[in-house]
Amino acid sequence: MKKIFTYKLLFIFLIGLGIAQQISAQESRLIPRTLREKQRRAMHSRDSLFRLINKSDTSINGLLQRVEQYTTSFNQIKNTLSVGLDTVDIGTQIPLLQKRLVKIDTLINTHKSSTLRYLFVLRDILDRSQGQLVEWQSDLEDINSSLIQNQNDLIKFTKDSLLKTSPKDSTLKKTFFVQRRSLYGLWQNTDATNRSYLSKINLLQDKVAIAYTTVLDESDHIDSKIRAFTDKAIDGEFGYIWEASPTYANFKDPLNSTIKLNKLLFNYFIKNETITHFAGLIFLIVVLSWILFNRVKIKEDSELLKTLPDKIKYIYKSPLTAALLVATAIVPYFYSHPPVVFSQTLFIFPMIFVMVFIRKEFPATKFRFLNVLFWITIIYGISNLFIEITNIDRFVILALSIISITAGVVFLKKIKQQPDAYLPYTETILKVFIGLQILSLLLNITGRFSLAKIIGVTAAFNLWLLVILYFAVQVIIEGIFLQFHTKKASNSILDWVDYTIVEEKFKKILLLLASFVWLFFLFQNLNIDDAVRDYVSEVLSQSHTVGGASFTFAGFVIFIAVIWLSSIVSKIISYFYDVSSLRANDLSVMKKKNRTSTLLIRLGVFSVGFILAVAASNFPLDKITIIISAFGIGIGFGLQNIVNNLVSGLILAFEKPVQIGDIIEIDSRSGTIREIGVRSSRLTTSDGAEVIIPNGDMISHHVINWTLSNNNRRIEIIVGVAYGSDIDKVKQLLKDMLCNRDDIMTDPAPSVFMHN
């Protein structure tokens, strides 16, 4: 019974355990299902929200992106405007310029007897003002364009229909309204600031435009007065010299007006050209340092000190004066349209420095003449500053003409007695000076005072300028000579340059530049520099058509100039390669290859120069192709040999069958290659002759190159000895003579054979 009861309990326990496990399993299956239901319901809710938003007029992402874009754009505009506009200088200067224009108008209408120089001074002021106004207009236009672009971006915000829609969801709608309200506030502030700046810029633009119109009107007024003055000057402002005009009797008022105006112009120019003044000072310091440094170096070399002083007499004896002369002769051309009072003040300094040289190096008669000419030029300069015509000024110019003619004639007689003691062409230049002064005298006598003054001033100042430029060129040439002959390192580039060639070429360039400077000064003194510049600009810029191709003379000049510069660069490269060949006695194969490449370099320089010339001249490339094709036809008929040589030169440059420094034989001629040009090559024979060989022959004929891969060559020498000589002893003597020499190879060793 106990066993049966025990089994029953065990059976009941197992059944209960199984039921518990089933319930547990069912519960475990129910828990994941419940979680999945919750997750599914959450996803369904989120999808429903998204579907709700997507069903609205726009997506929330698009709205938020648009708000972000406008916020970023408005912040950028605000940051830019917070810096402020760069118009402080314009706003400060425009009232001063307006006052200046009112004063110029008063001056134009006040002085009825103005001189031509005075009218040109006023026009120069107007030209400067016009240039300043054009620059201001450009700056204001750039600022105005930027502000208008800002305004367009701001207006775009008010017209954006996307921002007028809103999400249907209440939570998103509230957030969106808050952001849009903040953006609207930012827009209001930015729009107000931008409109304020735009109004200020428009106001400044109106002021600048009014001032610009005033400048143009005043310039036209002055131009009309200049034309009327020119007609009057030709017809005559006065009667004859003995007929004094009461209209021009007053001298005190014109003198005071002249002093006041020129003082104002001088001070204004000094204050407003600070950068140019600084550049001139730097140039003076550089020139002075260069001359003094080389002079100190040459003093340290006792051998050079014995031979060079005669060739550098100006720099050696007066280095400070020489440096100041060069600087003061060149610095005035740093300035653009300086007032006459400023340019004439600078002109006094080189005249003084020239007087120092003349007194030390030339006859006393020349110094006396230049001393008289110095004071004549000073008085001419003072008269040239007058802004009104006076009787006293007329008689002063008359007296200056008489004194100039007298001094010139006396000095001309001295020159004829000793022509070699004076500068080149002194007699011819002096005759021109006397002729101009005679013309000035006659014009003054006949009542054409303005023309008389212009010619007298031109004669005096341009004669002085000739003398100044002559000495300035001499000092520069002496400085270059000094630079070449002072101590320098053996690897210095100056050690590779021939001073004679540099002096010849550089002197020509300096004389050409000096001629241009003298002509410019001549036109300036004759008051025709603006007319000449306008005429030249018109001629150069005028378009011409030939065969359907249009061109201008300016483009043609640029084309020639670039080709000329290319030729100079190629000549410089060739020169240094030639110098290197003369300095190197034994050339390795690599060095010869590098030197032979000079032809390719020259062709490359010419090619690049031609391309740049065509691009700079704006000549159409299709027309050039037609021209080249036409030349090709002509070349095919008449220039075959030349083209053959040119192409052969290219083949020699690329293939390098012969190179500079090679020893070759061609057509019974032998020698060393010294140059491979575009059309021909130069061969130096053993007896010193130079043979010009067309490049076509170098390609088409048989050429023996003894040094193509190395510099070794076998040489046969036949030596005759007396009959009965000991042959073995002769061989031994010849071997002993040939062995142990640096220029004869040991492997293979020299051999001696019986020839006959």
C-alpha positions in Angstrom: 0.0 0.0 0.0 2.8 2.3 0.8 4.5 1.6 -2.5 1.2 2.2 -4.4 0.7 5.5 -2.6 4.3 6.6 -3.3 3.8 5.9 -7.0 0.7 7.9 -7.1 2.4 10.9 -5.5 5.2 10.6 -8.0 2.8 10.4 -10.9 0.8 13.5 -9.7 4.1 15.4 -9.2 5.3 14.7 -12.7 1.9 15.6 -14.2 2.0 19.0 -12.3 5.5 19.6 -13.4 4.5 19.0 -17.0 1.5 21.4 -16.8 3.8 24.1 -15.2 6.2 23.7 -18.0 3.5 24.1 -20.6 2.1 27.2 -18.9 5.7 28.6 -18.7 6.2 27.9 -22.4 3.0 29.5 -23.3 3.8 32.6 -21.2 7.3 32.8 -22.8 5.7 32.7 -26.2 3.2 35.4 -25.2 5.9 38.0 -24.0 7.7 38.4 -27.5 4.4 38.6 -29.2 3.3 41.4 -26.9 6.6 43.3 -27.4 6.4 43.0 -31.1 2.9 44.3 -31.0 4.0 47.3 -29.1 6.9 48.0 -31.5 4.6 47.5 -34.4 2.1 50.0 -32.9 4.9 52.5 -32.4 6.2 52.2 -35.9 2.6 52.5 -37.2 2.2 55.6 -35.2 5.5 57.1 -36.6 4.5 56.1 -40.1 1.2 57.7 -39.6 2.9 60.9 -38.5 5.2 60.9 -41.5 2.2 60.1 -43.8 0.4 63.0 -42.2 3.3 65.4 -42.9 3.8 64.1 -46.4 0.1 64.6 -47.1 0.6 68.4 -46.3 1.6 71.0 -48.9 5.3 70.6 -48.4 7.7 68.4 -46.4 9.1 69.4 -43.1 12.6 68.7 -44.5 12.1 71.2 -47.3 10.8 73.8 -44.9 13.7 73.4 -42.5 16.3 73.5 -45.3 14.8 76.7 -46.7 14.8 78.4 -43.3 18.4 77.3 -42.8 19.4 78.7 -46.3 17.8 82.1 -45.6 19.3 82.2 -42.1 22.8 81.5 -43.5 22.4 84.0 -46.3 21.1 86.8 -44.1 23.9 86.2 -41.5 26.5 86.5 -44.3 24.9 89.7 -45.5 24.8 91.0 -42.0 28.4 90.2 -41.3 29.5 91.9 -44.5 27.5 95.0 -43.7 28.7 95.1 -40.1 32.3 95.7 -41.3 31.0 98.9 -43.0 31.6 100.3 -46.5 34.9 101.4 -47.8 33.7 104.9 -48.7 35.1 107.0 -45.9 37.9 108.3 -48.1 35.4 109.2 -50.9 33.0 110.8 -48.5 35.9 112.9 -47.0 37.5 113.9 -50.4 34.4 114.6 -52.5 33.6 117.9 -50.6 37.2 119.1 -51.0 37.1 118.2 -54.7 33.8 120.1 -55.2 35.4 123.2 -53.5 38.4 122.8 -55.8 36.2 122.8 -58.9 34.4 125.9 -57.7 37.7 127.6 -57.3 39.0 126.5 -60.7 35.8 127.9 -62.3 36.5 131.2 -60.5 40.1 131.2 -61.7 39.1 130.5 -65.3 36.6 133.3 -65.4 38.7 135.8 -63.3 42.1 135.9 -65.2 41.2 137.1 -68.6 44.9 137.5 -69.6 46.0 134.0 -68.6 49.1 132.5 -70.0 49.0 129.2 -72.0 51.1 127.6 -69.2 48.4 128.6 -66.6 45.7 127.1 -68.7 47.6 123.8 -69.0 48.1 123.9 -65.2 44.4 124.1 -64.7 43.7 121.4 -67.2 46.3 119.1 -65.5 44.4 119.6 -62.2 41.1 118.8 -63.9 42.7 115.7 -65.5 43.8 114.5 -62.1 40.4 115.2 -60.7 38.8 113.3 -63.6 41.0 110.3 -63.0 40.2 110.3 -59.3 36.4 110.5 -60.1 36.6 107.7 -62.5 38.3 105.6 -59.9 35.7 106.5 -57.3 32.9 105.7 -59.8 34.3 102.3 -60.3 34.6 101.6 -56.6 31.1 102.8 -55.9 29.7 100.8 -58.7 31.3 97.6 -57.3 29.8 98.4 -53.9 26.5 99.3 -55.3 26.4 96.0 -57.3 27.0 94.0 -54.2 24.3 95.9 -52.3 21.8 95.4 -55.1 22.6 91.7 -55.1 21.9 91.6 -51.3 18.6 93.4 -51.9 17.6 90.9 -54.5 18.3 88.1 -52.1 16.3 89.9 -49.4 13.3 90.5 -51.7 13.4 86.8 -52.7 12.6 86.0 -49.1 9.3 88.0 -49.2 8.2 86.3 -52.4 8.9 82.8 -51.3 5.6 81.0 -51.3 7.0 77.9 -49.6 7.5 79.7 -46.3 3.8 80.7 -46.3 2.8 77.0 -45.9 3.0 75.1 -42.6 2.8 71.5 -41.4 -0.6 70.2 -40.3 0.8 68.7 -37.2 0.3 71.1 -34.3 3.7 70.4 -32.6 5.6 70.9 -35.8 3.6 73.9 -36.8 4.5 75.6 -33.5 8.2 74.9 -33.9 8.1 76.1 -37.5 6.3 79.4 -36.6 8.9 80.1 -34.0 11.8 79.7 -36.5 10.0 81.7 -39.2 9.4 84.5 -36.7 13.1 84.6 -35.8 14.0 84.5 -39.5 11.6 87.4 -40.2 13.2 89.5 -37.5 16.7 88.8 -38.9 15.4 89.8 -42.3 14.0 93.1 -41.1 17.3 94.1 -39.5 19.3 93.1 -42.5 17.0 94.7 -45.0 16.9 98.0 -43.1 20.8 98.1 -42.9 21.2 97.1 -46.6 18.7 99.8 -47.7 20.4 102.4 -45.5 23.8 101.6 -47.1 22.3 101.5 -50.5 20.9 105.0 -50.0 24.2 106.3 -48.9 26.0 104.8 -51.9 23.4 106.2 -54.3 23.9 109.6 -52.7 27.7 109.4 -53.1 27.3 108.2 -56.7 25.1 111.3 -57.4 27.7 113.6 -55.9 30.5 111.9 -57.9 28.5 112.0 -61.1 27.7 115.7 -60.6 31.4 116.4 -59.9 32.4 114.4 -63.0 30.0 116.4 -65.2 31.5 119.6 -63.8 35.0 118.4 -64.5 34.0 117.6 -68.1 32.4 121.0 -68.5 35.4 122.9 -67.1 37.7 120.8 -69.3 35.7 121.8 -72.3 35.8 125.4 -71.2 39.6 125.3 -70.8 40.1 123.5 -74.1 38.1 126.2 -75.8 40.2 128.9 -74.1 43.4 127.1 -75.2 42.2 127.0 -78.8 41.3 130.7 -78.6 44.6 131.4 -77.0 46.4 129.5 -79.7 44.7 131.6 -82.4 45.5 134.7 -80.5 49.1 133.8 -79.9 49.6 133.2 -83.7 47.9 136.5 -84.5 49.7 138.3 -81.7 48.6 139.4 -78.2 50.6 142.7 -78.4 51.5 145.2 -80.9 55.2 145.7 -81.7 57.7 145.9 -78.9 57.7 149.7 -78.9 53.9 149.7 -78.5 53.3 149.0 -74.8 49.8 147.8 -74.0 48.1 149.3 -71.0 46.0 146.1 -70.6 49.1 144.3 -69.4 50.7 147.1 -67.4 49.9 145.7 -63.9 52.6 143.4 -62.6 52.1 143.2 -58.8 48.8 141.4 -58.9 49.9 138.7 -61.4 53.0 138.2 -59.4 51.1 137.7 -56.1 48.6 135.4 -57.9 51.5 133.4 -59.4 53.2 132.9 -56.0 50.0 131.9 -54.3 48.9 129.4 -57.0 52.3 127.8 -57.4 52.8 127.5 -53.7 49.4 125.8 -53.4 50.3 123.4 -56.3 53.7 122.6 -54.9 52.4 121.8 -51.4 49.5 119.8 -52.7 51.8 117.7 -54.9 54.3 117.2 -52.1 51.6 115.9 -49.8 49.8 113.6 -52.3 52.9 111.9 -53.9 54.4 110.3 -50.8 54.9 106.9 -52.4 56.6 108.4 -55.4 58.9 110.5 -53.2 59.8 107.4 -51.2 60.6 105.5 -54.5 62.8 108.3 -55.7 64.7 108.4 -52.4 65.2 104.6 -52.5 66.5 105.0 -56.1 69.0 107.7 -55.0 70.2 105.5 -52.1 70.7 102.5 -54.5 72.6 104.5 -57.1 74.8 106.1 -54.4 75.5 102.8 -52.7 76.4 101.1 -56.0 78.9 103.8 -57.0 80.5 104.2 -53.6 80.8 100.4 -53.1 82.5 99.8 -56.4 84.8 102.9 -55.9 85.9 101.5 -52.5 86.6 98.1 -54.0 88.7 99.6 -56.7 90.7 101.6 -54.2 91.6 98.3 -52.5 93.2 97.0 -55.8 96.5 98.9 -56.3 97.0 97.5 -59.8 93.6 98.6 -61.1 94.0 102.0 -59.3 96.9 102.8 -61.6 95.1 102.2 -64.9 91.4 102.9 -64.3 91.1 106.5 -62.9 91.3 108.0 -66.4 88.4 105.8 -67.6 86.2 106.6 -64.6 87.1 110.2 -64.1 83.6 111.4 -63.0 83.0 108.6 -60.6 86.5 108.5 -59.2 86.9 112.2 -58.6 83.3 113.1 -57.6 81.4 109.9 -56.7 78.7 111.7 -54.6 78.1 114.3 -57.4 77.9 111.5 -60.0 75.4 109.5 -58.0 73.2 112.6 -57.4 73.4 113.6 -61.0 72.1 110.2 -62.2 69.4 110.1 -59.6 68.1 113.7 -60.1 68.2 113.3 -63.8 66.0 110.1 -63.7 63.7 110.6 -60.6 61.6 113.5 -62.2 60.2 110.9 -64.7 58.9 108.8 -61.8 56.0 111.4 -61.5 53.0 111.5 -63.7 52.1 115.1 -64.8 53.8 117.0 -62.0 53.1 120.7 -61.8 55.6 122.9 -63.5 56.9 124.5 -60.3 57.8 121.0 -59.0 59.5 119.8 -62.2 61.5 123.0 -62.6 62.6 122.8 -59.0 63.9 119.3 -59.5 65.6 120.4 -62.8 67.8 122.8 -60.9 69.7 120.0 -59.1 71.1 118.2 -62.1 72.1 121.5 -63.6 74.2 122.3 -60.5 75.8 118.8 -60.6 76.7 119.2 -64.3 78.3 122.6 -63.5 80.5 120.8 -61.0 81.7 118.4 -63.6 82.2 121.1 -66.2 84.3 123.2 -63.9 86.7 120.4 -63.2 87.0 118.6 -66.5 86.4 121.2 -69.4 87.8 124.5 -70.6 86.9 127.6 -68.6 85.0 129.1 -71.7 82.5 126.2 -71.5 82.0 126.8 -67.8 81.4 130.5 -68.3 78.9 129.8 -71.1 77.0 127.3 -69.0 77.1 129.6 -66.0 75.4 132.3 -68.1 73.0 129.7 -69.5 72.2 128.5 -65.9 71.0 131.9 -64.8 69.1 132.5 -68.1 67.3 129.1 -67.6 66.5 130.1 -64.0 64.9 133.3 -65.1 63.1 131.5 -68.0 61.7 129.1 -65.4 60.4 131.9 -63.2 58.8 133.6 -66.2 57.3 130.2 -67.2 55.4 130.1 -63.9 53.5 133.3 -64.5 49.7 132.8 -64.8 49.1 136.2 -66.5 50.7 138.1 -69.3 52.5 141.4 -68.3 54.5 144.0 -70.1 57.5 143.4 -67.8 57.5 139.7 -68.5 57.6 140.5 -72.2 60.7 142.8 -71.8 62.4 140.2 -69.6 61.9 137.5 -72.3 63.3 140.0 -74.9 66.4 140.6 -72.8 66.9 136.9 -72.2 66.8 136.2 -76.0 69.4 138.9 -76.6 71.7 137.6 -73.9 71.3 134.0 -75.1 72.1 135.0 -78.7 75.2 137.0 -77.6 76.5 134.3 -75.3 75.9 131.6 -77.9 77.7 133.5 -80.7 80.7 134.2 -78.4 80.9 130.5 -77.3 80.5 129.4 -80.9 83.7 131.3 -81.9 85.6 129.6 -79.1 84.4 126.2 -80.3 85.6 126.8 -83.8 89.1 127.6 -82.5 89.4 124.4 -80.4 86.7 121.9 -81.7 88.3 118.8 -80.1 88.2 120.3 -76.6 84.4 120.2 -76.4 81.7 117.5 -76.4 80.6 115.9 -79.6 78.1 117.9 -81.8 78.5 120.9 -79.5 78.8 123.3 -82.5 75.6 121.9 -84.2 73.6 122.0 -81.0 74.7 125.5 -80.3 73.7 126.7 -83.7 70.2 125.3 -83.2 70.0 127.0 -79.8 71.0 130.4 -81.3 68.5 129.9 -84.2 65.6 129.2 -81.7 66.6 132.3 -79.7 66.6 134.5 -82.8 63.2 133.2 -83.7 62.0 133.9 -80.1 63.3 137.4 -80.4 61.6 138.1 -83.7 58.3 136.7 -82.4 58.5 138.9 -79.3 59.2 142.0 -81.4 56.2 141.4 -83.6 53.9 140.9 -80.7 53.6 137.1 -80.5 54.8 137.0 -76.9 53.4 133.6 -75.9 55.1 131.8 -78.8 58.3 133.7 -78.1 58.3 132.6 -74.5 57.5 129.0 -75.4 60.4 128.8 -77.9 62.8 130.6 -75.6 62.0 128.3 -72.6 62.2 125.2 -74.9 65.6 126.2 -76.3 67.1 126.9 -72.8 65.7 123.9 -71.0 66.2 121.4 -73.8 69.8 122.5 -74.3 70.4 121.9 -70.6 68.7 118.5 -70.8 71.0 117.4 -73.6 74.0 118.2 -71.4 72.5 116.5 -68.4 71.6 113.3 -70.3 75.1 113.2 -71.8 76.8 113.3 -68.4 74.2 110.9 -66.9 74.9 108.3 -69.7 78.7 108.7 -69.2 78.3 108.2 -65.4 76.2 105.0 -65.9 78.7 103.7 -68.5 81.6 104.4 -66.0 79.6 102.6 -63.3 79.2 99.5 -65.5 82.9 99.6 -66.4 83.8 99.9 -62.7 81.5 96.9 -61.9 83.2 94.7 -64.5 86.7 95.5 -63.5 86.5 95.3 -59.7 87.4 92.1 -57.9 84.9 89.3 -58.5 84.7 85.6 -58.0 85.8 83.4 -60.9 82.3 81.9 -61.1 80.6 85.3 -61.2 78.4 85.9 -64.2 80.3 89.1 -65.0 83.4 87.0 -65.5 81.7 85.4 -68.5 80.6 88.7 -70.1 82.8 90.8 -72.5 82.6 94.4 -71.3 83.3 95.7 -74.8 80.1 94.1 -76.1 78.1 95.2 -73.1 79.4 98.8 -73.4 78.6 99.0 -77.1 75.1 97.5 -76.8 74.1 99.2 -73.6 75.3 102.6 -74.7 73.1 102.4 -77.7 70.1 101.5 -75.5 70.9 104.4 -73.2 71.2 106.8 -76.0 67.9 105.6 -77.5 66.2 106.1 -74.1 67.8 109.5 -73.7 66.5 110.5 -77.1 63.0 109.5 -76.1 63.3 111.5 -72.9 64.6 114.5 -74.7 61.7 114.4 -77.2 59.2 114.0 -74.5 60.6 117.0 -72.7 60.6 119.0 -75.9 56.9 118.2 -76.5 56.2 119.1 -72.9 57.9 122.5 -73.2 56.1 123.2 -76.5 52.8 122.3 -74.7 52.0 119.7 -77.4 52.7 116.6 -75.4 49.0 115.8 -74.9 48.2 116.4 -78.6 51.1 114.2 -79.7 50.1 111.5 -77.2 46.4 111.6 -78.4 47.5 111.5 -82.0 49.9 108.6 -81.6 47.2 106.7 -79.6 44.7 107.2 -82.3 47.0 106.1 -85.0 48.1 103.0 -83.1 44.6 102.0 -82.0 42.9 102.6 -85.4 41.8 99.4 -87.1 42.9 98.5 -90.6 41.7 95.8 -92.9 43.8 93.9 -95.4 42.4 90.9 -97.3 39.6 90.4 -94.8 42.0 90.5 -91.8 41.8 93.4 -89.4 44.8 94.7 -87.4 46.1 97.8 -85.6 49.5 99.4 -85.7 49.6 98.9 -81.9 49.3 95.2 -82.4 51.9 95.3 -85.1 54.3 97.2 -82.9 53.8 94.7 -80.1 54.4 91.8 -82.4 57.7 93.3 -83.6 58.7 94.1 -80.0 58.1 90.6 -78.7 59.9 89.0 -81.7 62.8 91.5 -81.1 62.9 90.5 -77.4 62.9 86.9 -78.3 65.9 87.4 -80.6 67.8 89.2 -77.8 67.1 86.3 -75.4 68.3 83.8 -77.9 71.5 85.8 -78.7 72.2 86.0 -74.9 71.9 82.3 -74.6 74.1 81.7 -77.6 76.7 84.1 -76.3 77.0 82.3 -73.0 77.3 79.0 -74.7 80.0 80.4 -77.0 81.9 81.8 -74.0 81.6 78.5 -72.2 83.1 76.8 -75.3 86.0 79.2 -75.3 86.7 78.7 -71.6 86.6 74.9 -71.7 89.6 73.3 -73.4 88.5 69.7 -72.9 84.8 69.0 -73.3 83.2 65.9 -72.1 80.5 64.2 -74.1 77.8 65.4 -71.8 79.0 69.0 -71.9 79.1 68.9 -75.7 75.5 67.6 -75.8 74.4 70.4 -73.5 76.1 73.0 -75.7 74.7 71.5 -78.9 71.2 71.9 -77.4 71.6 75.6 -77.7 70.0 75.4 -81.2 66.9 73.7 -79.7 66.8 76.4 -77.0 67.0 79.1 -79.5 64.3 77.6 -81.6 62.1 77.1 -78.5 62.6 80.8 -77.5 61.7 81.9 -81.0 58.6 79.6 -81.1 57.4 80.9 -77.7 58.1 84.4 -78.7 56.2 84.0 -81.9 53.2 82.6 -80.1 53.3 85.3 -77.5 53.6 88.0 -80.2 50.6 86.6 -82.0 48.6 86.5 -78.8 49.6 90.0 -77.7 48.9 91.5 -81.1 45.4 90.0 -81.3 46.0 88.8 -84.8 43.5 86.1 -85.8 45.2 82.6 -85.9 43.1 81.5 -88.9 44.6 84.3 -91.0 48.1 83.3 -89.9 47.4 79.8 -91.0 46.5 81.1 -94.5 49.6 83.3 -94.6 51.8 80.4 -93.6 50.1 78.2 -96.3 50.8 80.9 -98.9 54.4 81.1 -97.7 54.6 77.3 -98.0 53.7 77.5 -101.7 56.4 80.1 -102.3 58.9 78.1 -100.3 58.1 75.0 -102.4 59.1 76.8 -105.6 61.8 79.2 -104.7 63.3 78.5 -101.3 63.9 74.8 -101.4 67.6 75.0 -100.4 66.9 77.3 -97.5 64.1 75.1 -96.2 66.3 72.1 -96.7 69.0 73.7 -94.5 66.5 74.7 -91.9 65.1 71.2 -91.6 68.6 69.7 -91.6 69.4 72.0 -88.7 66.5 70.6 -86.7 67.7 67.0 -87.6 71.2 67.9 -86.4 69.7 69.3 -83.2 67.6 66.2 -82.4 69.8 63.4 -83.7 73.1 65.0 -82.7 75.3 63.1 -85.3 77.8 66.0 -84.8 78.1 68.3 -81.7 79.9 71.4 -80.8 83.5 70.6 -80.1 83.6 67.5 -82.4 86.5 67.0 -84.8 85.0 66.0 -88.2 86.0 65.6 -91.8 83.6 66.6 -94.6 84.3 67.1 -98.3 88.1 67.1 -97.8 87.8 69.6 -95.0 88.6 68.8 -91.4 88.3 70.8 -88.2 86.4 71.5 -85.0 82.7 72.3 -84.9 82.3 75.7 -83.2 78.6 76.5 -83.9 75.5 74.7 -85.2 73.0 77.3 -86.3 69.5 77.2 -87.7 70.7 77.3 -91.4 74.4 76.6 -91.3 77.3 75.4 -89.1 80.7 76.8 -88.5 83.9 74.7 -88.7 87.3 75.9 -87.5 90.2 74.3 -89.3 93.7 73.6 -87.9 95.2 76.6 -89.8 92.6 79.0 -88.2 90.2 79.3 -91.1 86.5 79.3 -90.4 84.4 77.3 -92.9 80.6 77.9 -93.1 78.9 74.6 -94.1 75.2 74.5 -94.9 73.3 72.1 -92.6 72.0 70.2 -95.7 75.6 69.2 -96.5 76.1 67.9 -93.0 73.1 65.5 -93.5 73.4 64.5 -97.1 77.3 64.2 -97.4 79.6 61.7 -95.8 80.9 63.0 -92.5 83.7 61.4 -90.5 83.3 62.2 -86.8 86.5 61.5 -84.9 85.0 62.3 -81.5 81.4 61.2 -81.6 81.5 58.8 -78.6 84.8 60.0 -77.1 87.6 62.5 -77.6 90.2 59.9 -78.6 91.7 59.9 -82.2 94.5 58.0 -83.9 97.1 60.1 -85.6 99.7 58.9 -88.1 103.0 60.9 -88.3 105.7 60.0 -90.8 109.2 60.9 -89.6 112.2 60.8 -91.9 115.7 60.0 -90.6 119.1 59.9 -92.3 120.3 56.9 -94.2 122.3 54.6 -92.1 120.5 55.4 -88.8 120.1 52.7 -86.2 116.4 51.7 -86.8 116.0 50.2 -83.3 117.4 53.3 -81.7 115.1 55.5 -83.8 112.1 53.4 -82.7 113.1 53.6 -79.1 113.6 57.3 -79.1 110.2 57.9 -80.7 108.5 55.6 -78.1 110.2 57.4 -75.3 109.0 60.7 -76.7 105.4 59.5 -77.0 105.1 57.7 -73.7 104.3 59.3 -70.4 102.2 62.1 -71.8 98.7 63.1 -70.6 97.3 63.7 -74.1 98.4 60.3 -75.4 96.6 57.0 -74.4 98.5 54.2 -72.8 96.0 51.6 -74.0 96.4 51.1 -76.8 100.0 52.3 -76.5 101.7 54.3 -79.3 103.4 52.1 -82.0 106.3 52.8 -84.3 106.6 51.0 -87.6 108.9 51.1 -90.6 107.1 52.8 -93.4 109.7 52.9 -96.3 
